[in-house]
Amino acid sequence: MSINTIARIAGSFVAVCIIAGLYFLDHATIPVSLQWAIGIAIAAAIIAFIITPFITVVPYRWMREAAASDLIAAV
């Protein structure tokens, strides 16, 4: 399994856990039905599945290949 796949699965899991936590722990102030929470969790998982490697893996690979002068200029 590639690192992109692992990052995608982890990102989707984190997104679903955040939505579930918000639903169950903050249910008193946010009156959302369970069907909406499931739909939002699925949408968040799909979005996280798509963008997680671009947030985690791609910058890491760029930093490993970049020269020291490029990193200093970026900072």
N, CA, C and O atoms as a Tripos MOL2 file, in Angstrom:
@<TRIPOS>MOLECULE
protein
  300   299    75     0     0
PROTEIN
NO_CHARGES

@<TRIPOS>ATOM
      1 N           0.8410   -1.1600    0.0000 N.3       1 MET1
      2 CA          0.0000    0.0000    0.0000 C.3       1 MET1
      3 C           0.9010    1.2420    0.0000 C.2       1 MET1
      4 O           1.8650    1.3090    0.7620 O.2       1 MET1
      5 N           0.5950    2.1920   -0.8280 N.am      2 SER2
      6 CA          1.4350    3.3940   -0.9300 C.3       2 SER2
      7 C           1.1190    4.3680    0.2020 C.2       2 SER2
      8 O           0.0910    4.2640    0.8720 O.2       2 SER2
      9 N           2.0160    5.3000    0.3890 N.am      3 ILE3
     10 CA          1.8370    6.3040    1.4340 C.3       3 ILE3
     11 C           0.6530    7.2140    1.1210 C.2       3 ILE3
     12 O           0.0060    7.7120    2.0420 O.2       3 ILE3
     13 N           0.3590    7.4410   -0.1500 N.am      4 ASN4
     14 CA         -0.8160    8.2490   -0.5100 C.3       4 ASN4
     15 C          -2.1060    7.5700   -0.0610 C.2       4 ASN4
     16 O          -3.0100    8.2290    0.4520 O.2       4 ASN4
     17 N          -2.1920    6.2670   -0.2510 N.am      5 THR5
     18 CA         -3.3930    5.5310    0.1550 C.3       5 THR5
     19 C          -3.5560    5.5500    1.6680 C.2       5 THR5
     20 O          -4.6630    5.7260    2.1770 O.2       5 THR5
     21 N          -2.4630    5.3700    2.3770 N.am      6 ILE6
     22 CA         -2.5300    5.3990    3.8400 C.3       6 ILE6
     23 C          -2.9500    6.7830    4.3220 C.2       6 ILE6
     24 O          -3.7650    6.9010    5.2380 O.2       6 ILE6
     25 N          -2.4010    7.8280    3.7150 N.am      7 ALA7
     26 CA         -2.7730    9.1910    4.0960 C.3       7 ALA7
     27 C          -4.2440    9.4610    3.7780 C.2       7 ALA7
     28 O          -4.9390   10.1140    4.5570 O.2       7 ALA7
     29 N          -4.7120    8.9660    2.6490 N.am      8 ARG8
     30 CA         -6.1300    9.1580    2.2860 C.3       8 ARG8
     31 C          -7.0580    8.4810    3.2870 C.2       8 ARG8
     32 O          -8.0500    9.0720    3.7130 O.2       8 ARG8
     33 N          -6.7410    7.2530    3.6610 N.am      9 ILE9
     34 CA         -7.5850    6.5190    4.6080 C.3       9 ILE9
     35 C          -7.5550    7.2010    5.9710 C.2       9 ILE9
     36 O          -8.5950    7.3570    6.6100 O.2       9 ILE9
     37 N          -6.3770    7.6060    6.4160 N.am     10 ALA10
     38 CA         -6.2650    8.2850    7.7070 C.3      10 ALA10
     39 C          -7.0190    9.6160    7.7040 C.2      10 ALA10
     40 O          -7.6960    9.9450    8.6780 O.2      10 ALA10
     41 N          -6.9090   10.3740    6.6270 N.am     11 GLY11
     42 CA         -7.6270   11.6460    6.5320 C.3      11 GLY11
     43 C          -9.1320   11.4650    6.5430 C.2      11 GLY11
     44 O          -9.8460   12.2420    7.1770 O.2      11 GLY11
     45 N          -9.6170   10.4540    5.8540 N.am     12 SER12
     46 CA        -11.0480   10.1810    5.8440 C.3      12 SER12
     47 C         -11.5320    9.7680    7.2300 C.2      12 SER12
     48 O         -12.5990   10.1900    7.6740 O.2      12 SER12
     49 N         -10.7340    8.9360    7.9120 N.am     13 PHE13
     50 CA        -11.0920    8.4940    9.2520 C.3      13 PHE13
     51 C         -11.1420    9.6820   10.2190 C.2      13 PHE13
     52 O         -12.0550    9.7780   11.0390 O.2      13 PHE13
     53 N         -10.1770   10.5700   10.1230 N.am     14 VAL14
     54 CA        -10.1580   11.7510   10.9870 C.3      14 VAL14
     55 C         -11.3660   12.6400   10.7120 C.2      14 VAL14
     56 O         -11.9700   13.1600   11.6500 O.2      14 VAL14
     57 N         -11.7240   12.8210    9.4610 N.am     15 ALA15
     58 CA        -12.8810   13.6540    9.1110 C.3      15 ALA15
     59 C         -14.1690   13.0680    9.6780 C.2      15 ALA15
     60 O         -14.9930   13.7930   10.2350 O.2      15 ALA15
     61 N         -14.3400   11.7620    9.5360 N.am     16 VAL16
     62 CA        -15.5530   11.1090   10.0590 C.3      16 VAL16
     63 C         -15.5830   11.2020   11.5860 C.2      16 VAL16
     64 O         -16.6420   11.4360   12.1670 O.2      16 VAL16
     65 N         -14.4470   11.0240   12.2340 N.am     17 CYS17
     66 CA        -14.3950   11.1160   13.6980 C.3      17 CYS17
     67 C         -14.7150   12.5240   14.1840 C.2      17 CYS17
     68 O         -15.3800   12.6920   15.2060 O.2      17 CYS17
     69 N         -14.2480   13.5330   13.4600 N.am     18 ILE18
     70 CA        -14.5510   14.9120   13.8510 C.3      18 ILE18
     71 C         -16.0410   15.1870   13.7410 C.2      18 ILE18
     72 O         -16.6280   15.7820   14.6460 O.2      18 ILE18
     73 N         -16.6560   14.7680   12.6540 N.am     19 ILE19
     74 CA        -18.0990   14.9960   12.4740 C.3      19 ILE19
     75 C         -18.8860   14.2150   13.5190 C.2      19 ILE19
     76 O         -19.8410   14.7400   14.0900 O.2      19 ILE19
     77 N         -18.4960   12.9600   13.7780 N.am     20 ALA20
     78 CA        -19.1950   12.1650   14.8010 C.3      20 ALA20
     79 C         -19.0310   12.7890   16.1770 C.2      20 ALA20
     80 O         -19.9830   12.8290   16.9580 O.2      20 ALA20
     81 N         -17.8470   13.2710   16.4780 N.am     21 GLY21
     82 CA        -17.6340   13.9270   17.7640 C.3      21 GLY21
     83 C         -18.4590   15.1880   17.9090 C.2      21 GLY21
     84 O         -19.0340   15.4400   18.9670 O.2      21 GLY21
     85 N         -18.5200   15.9800   16.8520 N.am     22 LEU22
     86 CA        -19.3440   17.1820   16.9070 C.3      22 LEU22
     87 C         -20.8200   16.8370   17.0650 C.2      22 LEU22
     88 O         -21.5490   17.5320   17.7730 O.2      22 LEU22
     89 N         -21.2580   15.7750   16.4150 N.am     23 TYR23
     90 CA        -22.6720   15.3970   16.5050 C.3      23 TYR23
     91 C         -23.0260   14.9050   17.9020 C.2      23 TYR23
     92 O         -24.0240   15.3350   18.4790 O.2      23 TYR23
     93 N         -22.2100   14.0050   18.4480 N.am     24 PHE24
     94 CA        -22.5550   13.3950   19.7250 C.3      24 PHE24
     95 C         -22.1990   14.2640   20.9250 C.2      24 PHE24
     96 O         -22.9060   14.2270   21.9320 O.2      24 PHE24
     97 N         -21.1350   15.0350   20.8480 N.am     25 LEU25
     98 CA        -20.7210   15.8260   22.0020 C.3      25 LEU25
     99 C         -21.3470   17.2130   22.0300 C.2      25 LEU25
    100 O         -21.5090   17.7890   23.1060 O.2      25 LEU25
    101 N         -21.6990   17.7590   20.8800 N.am     26 ASP26
    102 CA        -22.2570   19.1050   20.8160 C.3      26 ASP26
    103 C         -23.6710   19.0780   20.2360 C.2      26 ASP26
    104 O         -24.0770   20.0070   19.5370 O.2      26 ASP26
    105 N         -24.4120   18.0210   20.5260 N.am     27 HIS27
    106 CA        -25.7430   17.8390   19.9460 C.3      27 HIS27
    107 C         -26.7530   18.8320   20.5150 C.2      27 HIS27
    108 O         -27.7570   19.1260   19.8660 O.2      27 HIS27
    109 N         -26.5070   19.3480   21.7080 N.am     28 ALA28
    110 CA        -27.4650   20.2550   22.3330 C.3      28 ALA28
    111 C         -27.5010   21.6190   21.6430 C.2      28 ALA28
    112 O         -28.5650   22.2290   21.5370 O.2      28 ALA28
    113 N         -26.3520   22.0990   21.1750 N.am     29 THR29
    114 CA        -26.3340   23.4360   20.5740 C.3      29 THR29
    115 C         -26.5070   23.4060   19.0620 C.2      29 THR29
    116 O         -26.8660   24.4200   18.4640 O.2      29 THR29
    117 N         -26.2590   22.2620   18.4370 N.am     30 ILE30
    118 CA        -26.4210   22.1490   16.9880 C.3      30 ILE30
    119 C         -27.5160   21.1150   16.7170 C.2      30 ILE30
    120 O         -27.2400   19.9150   16.7050 O.2      30 ILE30
    121 N         -28.7440   21.5630   16.5020 N.am     31 PRO31
    122 CA        -29.8360   20.6070   16.3010 C.3      31 PRO31
    123 C         -29.8400   20.0460   14.8700 C.2      31 PRO31
    124 O         -30.5410   20.5640   14.0000 O.2      31 PRO31
    125 N         -29.0640   18.9980   14.6330 N.am     32 VAL32
    126 CA        -28.9680   18.3700   13.3270 C.3      32 VAL32
    127 C         -29.4370   16.9260   13.4770 C.2      32 VAL32
    128 O         -29.0730   16.2500   14.4390 O.2      32 VAL32
    129 N         -30.2430   16.4540   12.5280 N.am     33 SER33
    130 CA        -30.7120   15.0800   12.6080 C.3      33 SER33
    131 C         -29.5760   14.1170   12.2540 C.2      33 SER33
    132 O         -28.5560   14.5140   11.6920 O.2      33 SER33
    133 N         -29.7760   12.8590   12.5930 N.am     34 LEU34
    134 CA        -28.7540   11.8470   12.3530 C.3      34 LEU34
    135 C         -28.4950   11.6690   10.8610 C.2      34 LEU34
    136 O         -27.3520   11.4400   10.4660 O.2      34 LEU34
    137 N         -29.5250   11.7670   10.0240 N.am     35 GLN35
    138 CA        -29.3460   11.6190    8.5840 C.3      35 GLN35
    139 C         -28.4370   12.7200    8.0290 C.2      35 GLN35
    140 O         -27.5830   12.4530    7.1840 O.2      35 GLN35
    141 N         -28.6190   13.9420    8.4970 N.am     36 TRP36
    142 CA        -27.7550   15.0430    8.0560 C.3      36 TRP36
    143 C         -26.3310   14.8220    8.5150 C.2      36 TRP36
    144 O         -25.3900   15.0770    7.7620 O.2      36 TRP36
    145 N         -26.1570   14.3520    9.7390 N.am     37 ALA37
    146 CA        -24.8100   14.1140   10.2610 C.3      37 ALA37
    147 C         -24.1030   13.0330    9.4500 C.2      37 ALA37
    148 O         -22.9120   13.1520    9.1640 O.2      37 ALA37
    149 N         -24.8250   11.9840    9.0810 N.am     38 ILE38
    150 CA        -24.2300   10.9200    8.2600 C.3      38 ILE38
    151 C         -23.8650   11.4540    6.8800 C.2      38 ILE38
    152 O         -22.7940   11.1420    6.3590 O.2      38 ILE38
    153 N         -24.7440   12.2540    6.2860 N.am     39 GLY39
    154 CA        -24.4630   12.8410    4.9740 C.3      39 GLY39
    155 C         -23.2620   13.7720    5.0020 C.2      39 GLY39
    156 O         -22.4260   13.7510    4.0980 O.2      39 GLY39
    157 N         -23.1830   14.5870    6.0420 N.am     40 ILE40
    158 CA        -22.0420   15.4900    6.1820 C.3      40 ILE40
    159 C         -20.7630   14.6960    6.4060 C.2      40 ILE40
    160 O         -19.7130   15.0530    5.8700 O.2      40 ILE40
    161 N         -20.8360   13.6220    7.1930 N.am     41 ALA41
    162 CA        -19.6590   12.7850    7.4400 C.3      41 ALA41
    163 C         -19.1780   12.1140    6.1580 C.2      41 ALA41
    164 O         -17.9730   12.0240    5.9210 O.2      41 ALA41
    165 N         -20.1000   11.6470    5.3370 N.am     42 ILE42
    166 CA        -19.7170   11.0230    4.0620 C.3      42 ILE42
    167 C         -19.0830   12.0540    3.1280 C.2      42 ILE42
    168 O         -18.0680   11.7790    2.4880 O.2      42 ILE42
    169 N         -19.6850   13.2340    3.0550 N.am     43 ALA43
    170 CA        -19.1150   14.2860    2.2070 C.3      43 ALA43
    171 C         -17.7360   14.7070    2.7070 C.2      43 ALA43
    172 O         -16.8270   14.9180    1.9040 O.2      43 ALA43
    173 N         -17.5710   14.8310    4.0130 N.am     44 ALA44
    174 CA        -16.2700   15.2050    4.5730 C.3      44 ALA44
    175 C         -15.2370   14.1160    4.3190 C.2      44 ALA44
    176 O         -14.0740   14.4200    4.0550 O.2      44 ALA44
    177 N         -15.6430   12.8530    4.3960 N.am     45 ALA45
    178 CA        -14.7170   11.7470    4.1350 C.3      45 ALA45
    179 C         -14.2650   11.7550    2.6740 C.2      45 ALA45
    180 O         -13.0930   11.5110    2.3920 O.2      45 ALA45
    181 N         -15.1700   12.0300    1.7570 N.am     46 ILE46
    182 CA        -14.8060   12.0760    0.3370 C.3      46 ILE46
    183 C         -13.8510   13.2360    0.0640 C.2      46 ILE46
    184 O         -12.8570   13.0770   -0.6450 O.2      46 ILE46
    185 N         -14.1580   14.3990    0.6290 N.am     47 ILE47
    186 CA        -13.2840   15.5580    0.4290 C.3      47 ILE47
    187 C         -11.9130   15.3070    1.0480 C.2      47 ILE47
    188 O         -10.8900   15.6220    0.4400 O.2      47 ILE47
    189 N         -11.8880   14.7410    2.2520 N.am     48 ALA48
    190 CA        -10.6120   14.4420    2.9050 C.3      48 ALA48
    191 C          -9.8370   13.3830    2.1370 C.2      48 ALA48
    192 O          -8.6100   13.4430    2.0680 O.2      48 ALA48
    193 N         -10.5400   12.4120    1.5570 N.am     49 PHE49
    194 CA         -9.8850   11.3690    0.7650 C.3      49 PHE49
    195 C          -9.1660   11.9680   -0.4370 C.2      49 PHE49
    196 O          -8.1110   11.4860   -0.8470 O.2      49 PHE49
    197 N          -9.7460   13.0180   -0.9920 N.am     50 ILE50
    198 CA         -9.1560   13.6360   -2.1760 C.3      50 ILE50
    199 C          -7.9950   14.5620   -1.8190 C.2      50 ILE50
    200 O          -6.9630   14.5250   -2.4890 O.2      50 ILE50
    201 N          -8.1340   15.3910   -0.7820 N.am     51 ILE51
    202 CA         -7.1360   16.4420   -0.5520 C.3      51 ILE51
    203 C          -6.0530   16.0950    0.4700 C.2      51 ILE51
    204 O          -5.0610   16.8180    0.5570 O.2      51 ILE51
    205 N          -6.1990   15.0300    1.2360 N.am     52 THR52
    206 CA         -5.2170   14.7330    2.2820 C.3      52 THR52
    207 C          -3.7940   14.5620    1.7560 C.2      52 THR52
    208 O          -2.8810   15.1200    2.3650 O.2      52 THR52
    209 N          -3.5370   13.8260    0.6630 N.am     53 PRO53
    210 CA         -2.1460   13.7180    0.2050 C.3      53 PRO53
    211 C          -1.5260   15.0510   -0.1940 C.2      53 PRO53
    212 O          -0.3150   15.2290   -0.0700 O.2      53 PRO53
    213 N          -2.3350   15.9840   -0.6700 N.am     54 PHE54
    214 CA         -1.8140   17.2780   -1.0760 C.3      54 PHE54
    215 C          -1.4670   18.1580    0.1230 C.2      54 PHE54
    216 O          -0.7190   19.1260   -0.0140 O.2      54 PHE54
    217 N          -2.0000   17.8300    1.2810 N.am     55 ILE55
    218 CA         -1.7000   18.5660    2.4980 C.3      55 ILE55
    219 C          -0.5460   17.9220    3.2520 C.2      55 ILE55
    220 O           0.2070   18.6210    3.9300 O.2      55 ILE55
    221 N          -0.3900   16.5980    3.1480 N.am     56 THR56
    222 CA          0.5920   15.8880    3.9640 C.3      56 THR56
    223 C           1.7750   15.3690    3.1610 C.2      56 THR56
    224 O           2.9170   15.7090    3.4700 O.2      56 THR56
    225 N           1.5360   14.5650    2.1500 N.am     57 VAL57
    226 CA          2.6060   13.8480    1.4630 C.3      57 VAL57
    227 C           3.3540   14.7330    0.4710 C.2      57 VAL57
    228 O           4.5840   14.7040    0.4300 O.2      57 VAL57
    229 N           2.6510   15.5000   -0.3080 N.am     58 VAL58
    230 CA          3.2920   16.3140   -1.3450 C.3      58 VAL58
    231 C           4.2320   17.3630   -0.7410 C.2      58 VAL58
    232 O           5.3520   17.4960   -1.2340 O.2      58 VAL58
    233 N           3.8410   18.1180    0.3010 N.am     59 PRO59
    234 CA          4.8190   19.0490    0.8840 C.3      59 PRO59
    235 C           6.0280   18.3420    1.5050 C.2      59 PRO59
    236 O           7.1440   18.8600    1.4580 O.2      59 PRO59
    237 N           5.8050   17.1710    2.0820 N.am     60 TYR60
    238 CA          6.9250   16.4180    2.6550 C.3      60 TYR60
    239 C           7.9100   16.0150    1.5660 C.2      60 TYR60
    240 O           9.1190   16.1600    1.7440 O.2      60 TYR60
    241 N           7.4150   15.5190    0.4560 N.am     61 ARG61
    242 CA          8.3040   15.1370   -0.6470 C.3      61 ARG61
    243 C           9.0100   16.3560   -1.2350 C.2      61 ARG61
    244 O          10.1720   16.2710   -1.6350 O.2      61 ARG61
    245 N           8.3090   17.4920   -1.2880 N.am     62 TRP62
    246 CA          8.9310   18.7030   -1.8130 C.3      62 TRP62
    247 C          10.0660   19.1490   -0.9020 C.2      62 TRP62
    248 O          11.1250   19.5560   -1.3790 O.2      62 TRP62
    249 N           9.8470   19.0750    0.4190 N.am     63 MET63
    250 CA         10.8840   19.5060    1.3490 C.3      63 MET63
    251 C          12.1010   18.5910    1.3110 C.2      63 MET63
    252 O          13.2240   19.0510    1.5190 O.2      63 MET63
    253 N          11.8980   17.3150    1.0510 N.am     64 ARG64
    254 CA         13.0280   16.3900    0.9840 C.3      64 ARG64
    255 C          13.8680   16.6280   -0.2590 C.2      64 ARG64
    256 O          15.0730   16.3760   -0.2500 O.2      64 ARG64
    257 N          13.2440   17.1120   -1.3330 N.am     65 GLU65
    258 CA         13.9610   17.3360   -2.5780 C.3      65 GLU65
    259 C          14.4630   18.7730   -2.7320 C.2      65 GLU65
    260 O          15.2750   19.0540   -3.6140 O.2      65 GLU65
    261 N          13.9930   19.6640   -1.8960 N.am     66 ALA66
    262 CA         14.3590   21.0780   -2.0470 C.3      66 ALA66
    263 C          15.7540   21.3310   -1.4920 C.2      66 ALA66
    264 O          16.2130   20.6590   -0.5680 O.2      66 ALA66
    265 N          16.3990   22.3030   -2.0720 N.am     67 ALA67
    266 CA         17.7150   22.7160   -1.5930 C.3      67 ALA67
    267 C          17.5560   23.5710   -0.3410 C.2      67 ALA67
    268 O          16.4880   24.1250   -0.0800 O.2      67 ALA67
    269 N          18.6210   23.6660    0.4160 N.am     68 ALA68
    270 CA         18.5830   24.4490    1.6510 C.3      68 ALA68
    271 C          18.2740   25.9220    1.3670 C.2      68 ALA68
    272 O          17.5740   26.5710    2.1430 O.2      68 ALA68
    273 N          18.7900   26.4400    0.2680 N.am     69 SER69
    274 CA         18.5230   27.8500   -0.0520 C.3      69 SER69
    275 C          17.0470   28.0750   -0.3830 C.2      69 SER69
    276 O          16.5000   29.1340   -0.0780 O.2      69 SER69
    277 N          16.4030   27.0910   -1.0030 N.am     70 ASP70
    278 CA         14.9710   27.2190   -1.2740 C.3      70 ASP70
    279 C          14.1680   27.2240    0.0190 C.2      70 ASP70
    280 O          13.2200   27.9970    0.1540 O.2      70 ASP70
    281 N          14.5350   26.3740    0.9690 N.am     71 LEU71
    282 CA         13.8250   26.3360    2.2550 C.3      71 LEU71
    283 C          14.0200   27.6330    3.0360 C.2      71 LEU71
    284 O          13.0790   28.1300    3.6560 O.2      71 LEU71
    285 N          15.2160   28.1770    3.0130 N.am     72 ILE72
    286 CA         15.4700   29.4340    3.7140 C.3      72 ILE72
    287 C          14.7040   30.5660    3.0480 C.2      72 ILE72
    288 O          14.1680   31.4310    3.7410 O.2      72 ILE72
    289 N          14.6390   30.5820    1.7390 N.am     73 ALA73
    290 CA         13.8900   31.6060    1.0370 C.3      73 ALA73
    291 C          12.3890   31.4920    1.3130 C.2      73 ALA73
    292 O          11.6940   32.5060    1.3740 O.2      73 ALA73
    293 N          11.8870   30.2700    1.4780 N.am     74 ALA74
    294 CA         10.4680   30.0820    1.7650 C.3      74 ALA74
    295 C          10.1100   30.5540    3.1550 C.2      74 ALA74
    296 O           9.0140   31.0670    3.3800 O.2      74 ALA74
    297 N          11.0280   30.3850    4.0900 N.am     75 VAL75
    298 CA         10.7750   30.8200    5.4720 C.3      75 VAL75
    299 C          10.8170   32.3270    5.5330 C.2      75 VAL75
    300 O          10.6300   32.9070    6.6020 O.2      75 VAL75
@<TRIPOS>BOND
     1     1     2 1
     2     2     3 1
     3     3     4 2
     4     3     5 am
     5     5     6 1
     6     6     7 1
     7     7     8 2
     8     7     9 am
     9     9    10 1
    10    10    11 1
    11    11    12 2
    12    11    13 am
    13    13    14 1
    14    14    15 1
    15    15    16 2
    16    15    17 am
    17    17    18 1
    18    18    19 1
    19    19    20 2
    20    19    21 am
    21    21    22 1
    22    22    23 1
    23    23    24 2
    24    23    25 am
    25    25    26 1
    26    26    27 1
    27    27    28 2
    28    27    29 am
    29    29    30 1
    30    30    31 1
    31    31    32 2
    32    31    33 am
    33    33    34 1
    34    34    35 1
    35    35    36 2
    36    35    37 am
    37    37    38 1
    38    38    39 1
    39    39    40 2
    40    39    41 am
    41    41    42 1
    42    42    43 1
    43    43    44 2
    44    43    45 am
    45    45    46 1
    46    46    47 1
    47    47    48 2
    48    47    49 am
    49    49    50 1
    50    50    51 1
    51    51    52 2
    52    51    53 am
    53    53    54 1
    54    54    55 1
    55    55    56 2
    56    55    57 am
    57    57    58 1
    58    58    59 1
    59    59    60 2
    60    59    61 am
    61    61    62 1
    62    62    63 1
    63    63    64 2
    64    63    65 am
    65    65    66 1
    66    66    67 1
    67    67    68 2
    68    67    69 am
    69    69    70 1
    70    70    71 1
    71    71    72 2
    72    71    73 am
    73    73    74 1
    74    74    75 1
    75    75    76 2
    76    75    77 am
    77    77    78 1
    78    78    79 1
    79    79    80 2
    80    79    81 am
    81    81    82 1
    82    82    83 1
    83    83    84 2
    84    83    85 am
    85    85    86 1
    86    86    87 1
    87    87    88 2
    88    87    89 am
    89    89    90 1
    90    90    91 1
    91    91    92 2
    92    91    93 am
    93    93    94 1
    94    94    95 1
    95    95    96 2
    96    95    97 am
    97    97    98 1
    98    98    99 1
    99    99   100 2
   100    99   101 am
   101   101   102 1
   102   102   103 1
   103   103   104 2
   104   103   105 am
   105   105   106 1
   106   106   107 1
   107   107   108 2
   108   107   109 am
   109   109   110 1
   110   110   111 1
   111   111   112 2
   112   111   113 am
   113   113   114 1
   114   114   115 1
   115   115   116 2
   116   115   117 am
   117   117   118 1
   118   118   119 1
   119   119   120 2
   120   119   121 am
   121   121   122 1
   122   122   123 1
   123   123   124 2
   124   123   125 am
   125   125   126 1
   126   126   127 1
   127   127   128 2
   128   127   129 am
   129   129   130 1
   130   130   131 1
   131   131   132 2
   132   131   133 am
   133   133   134 1
   134   134   135 1
   135   135   136 2
   136   135   137 am
   137   137   138 1
   138   138   139 1
   139   139   140 2
   140   139   141 am
   141   141   142 1
   142   142   143 1
   143   143   144 2
   144   143   145 am
   145   145   146 1
   146   146   147 1
   147   147   148 2
   148   147   149 am
   149   149   150 1
   150   150   151 1
   151   151   152 2
   152   151   153 am
   153   153   154 1
   154   154   155 1
   155   155   156 2
   156   155   157 am
   157   157   158 1
   158   158   159 1
   159   159   160 2
   160   159   161 am
   161   161   162 1
   162   162   163 1
   163   163   164 2
   164   163   165 am
   165   165   166 1
   166   166   167 1
   167   167   168 2
   168   167   169 am
   169   169   170 1
   170   170   171 1
   171   171   172 2
   172   171   173 am
   173   173   174 1
   174   174   175 1
   175   175   176 2
   176   175   177 am
   177   177   178 1
   178   178   179 1
   179   179   180 2
   180   179   181 am
   181   181   182 1
   182   182   183 1
   183   183   184 2
   184   183   185 am
   185   185   186 1
   186   186   187 1
   187   187   188 2
   188   187   189 am
   189   189   190 1
   190   190   191 1
   191   191   192 2
   192   191   193 am
   193   193   194 1
   194   194   195 1
   195   195   196 2
   196   195   197 am
   197   197   198 1
   198   198   199 1
   199   199   200 2
   200   199   201 am
   201   201   202 1
   202   202   203 1
   203   203   204 2
   204   203   205 am
   205   205   206 1
   206   206   207 1
   207   207   208 2
   208   207   209 am
   209   209   210 1
   210   210   211 1
   211   211   212 2
   212   211   213 am
   213   213   214 1
   214   214   215 1
   215   215   216 2
   216   215   217 am
   217   217   218 1
   218   218   219 1
   219   219   220 2
   220   219   221 am
   221   221   222 1
   222   222   223 1
   223   223   224 2
   224   223   225 am
   225   225   226 1
   226   226   227 1
   227   227   228 2
   228   227   229 am
   229   229   230 1
   230   230   231 1
   231   231   232 2
   232   231   233 am
   233   233   234 1
   234   234   235 1
   235   235   236 2
   236   235   237 am
   237   237   238 1
   238   238   239 1
   239   239   240 2
   240   239   241 am
   241   241   242 1
   242   242   243 1
   243   243   244 2
   244   243   245 am
   245   245   246 1
   246   246   247 1
   247   247   248 2
   248   247   249 am
   249   249   250 1
   250   250   251 1
   251   251   252 2
   252   251   253 am
   253   253   254 1
   254   254   255 1
   255   255   256 2
   256   255   257 am
   257   257   258 1
   258   258   259 1
   259   259   260 2
   260   259   261 am
   261   261   262 1
   262   262   263 1
   263   263   264 2
   264   263   265 am
   265   265   266 1
   266   266   267 1
   267   267   268 2
   268   267   269 am
   269   269   270 1
   270   270   271 1
   271   271   272 2
   272   271   273 am
   273   273   274 1
   274   274   275 1
   275   275   276 2
   276   275   277 am
   277   277   278 1
   278   278   279 1
   279   279   280 2
   280   279   281 am
   281   281   282 1
   282   282   283 1
   283   283   284 2
   284   283   285 am
   285   285   286 1
   286   286   287 1
   287   287   288 2
   288   287   289 am
   289   289   290 1
   290   290   291 1
   291   291   292 2
   292   291   293 am
   293   293   294 1
   294   294   295 1
   295   295   296 2
   296   295   297 am
   297   297   298 1
   298   298   299 1
   299   299   300 2
@<TRIPOS>SUBSTRUCTURE
     1 MET1         2 RESIDUE 1 A MET
     2 SER2         6 RESIDUE 1 A SER
     3 ILE3        10 RESIDUE 1 A ILE
     4 ASN4        14 RESIDUE 1 A ASN
     5 THR5        18 RESIDUE 1 A THR
     6 ILE6        22 RESIDUE 1 A ILE
     7 ALA7        26 RESIDUE 1 A ALA
     8 ARG8        30 RESIDUE 1 A ARG
     9 ILE9        34 RESIDUE 1 A ILE
    10 ALA10       38 RESIDUE 1 A ALA
    11 GLY11       42 RESIDUE 1 A GLY
    12 SER12       46 RESIDUE 1 A SER
    13 PHE13       50 RESIDUE 1 A PHE
    14 VAL14       54 RESIDUE 1 A VAL
    15 ALA15       58 RESIDUE 1 A ALA
    16 VAL16       62 RESIDUE 1 A VAL
    17 CYS17       66 RESIDUE 1 A CYS
    18 ILE18       70 RESIDUE 1 A ILE
    19 ILE19       74 RESIDUE 1 A ILE
    20 ALA20       78 RESIDUE 1 A ALA
    21 GLY21       82 RESIDUE 1 A GLY
    22 LEU22       86 RESIDUE 1 A LEU
    23 TYR23       90 RESIDUE 1 A TYR
    24 PHE24       94 RESIDUE 1 A PHE
    25 LEU25       98 RESIDUE 1 A LEU
    26 ASP26      102 RESIDUE 1 A ASP
    27 HIS27      106 RESIDUE 1 A HIS
    28 ALA28      110 RESIDUE 1 A ALA
    29 THR29      114 RESIDUE 1 A THR
    30 ILE30      118 RESIDUE 1 A ILE
    31 PRO31      122 RESIDUE 1 A PRO
    32 VAL32      126 RESIDUE 1 A VAL
    33 SER33      130 RESIDUE 1 A SER
    34 LEU34      134 RESIDUE 1 A LEU
    35 GLN35      138 RESIDUE 1 A GLN
    36 TRP36      142 RESIDUE 1 A TRP
    37 ALA37      146 RESIDUE 1 A ALA
    38 ILE38      150 RESIDUE 1 A ILE
    39 GLY39      154 RESIDUE 1 A GLY
    40 ILE40      158 RESIDUE 1 A ILE
    41 ALA41      162 RESIDUE 1 A ALA
    42 ILE42      166 RESIDUE 1 A ILE
    43 ALA43      170 RESIDUE 1 A ALA
    44 ALA44      174 RESIDUE 1 A ALA
    45 ALA45      178 RESIDUE 1 A ALA
    46 ILE46      182 RESIDUE 1 A ILE
    47 ILE47      186 RESIDUE 1 A ILE
    48 ALA48      190 RESIDUE 1 A ALA
    49 PHE49      194 RESIDUE 1 A PHE
    50 ILE50      198 RESIDUE 1 A ILE
    51 ILE51      202 RESIDUE 1 A ILE
    52 THR52      206 RESIDUE 1 A THR
    53 PRO53      210 RESIDUE 1 A PRO
    54 PHE54      214 RESIDUE 1 A PHE
    55 ILE55      218 RESIDUE 1 A ILE
    56 THR56      222 RESIDUE 1 A THR
    57 VAL57      226 RESIDUE 1 A VAL
    58 VAL58      230 RESIDUE 1 A VAL
    59 PRO59      234 RESIDUE 1 A PRO
    60 TYR60      238 RESIDUE 1 A TYR
    61 ARG61      242 RESIDUE 1 A ARG
    62 TRP62      246 RESIDUE 1 A TRP
    63 MET63      250 RESIDUE 1 A MET
    64 ARG64      254 RESIDUE 1 A ARG
    65 GLU65      258 RESIDUE 1 A GLU
    66 ALA66      262 RESIDUE 1 A ALA
    67 ALA67      266 RESIDUE 1 A ALA
    68 ALA68      270 RESIDUE 1 A ALA
    69 SER69      274 RESIDUE 1 A SER
    70 ASP70      278 RESIDUE 1 A ASP
    71 LEU71      282 RESIDUE 1 A LEU
    72 ILE72      286 RESIDUE 1 A ILE
    73 ALA73      290 RESIDUE 1 A ALA
    74 ALA74      294 RESIDUE 1 A ALA
    75 VAL75      298 RESIDUE 1 A VAL
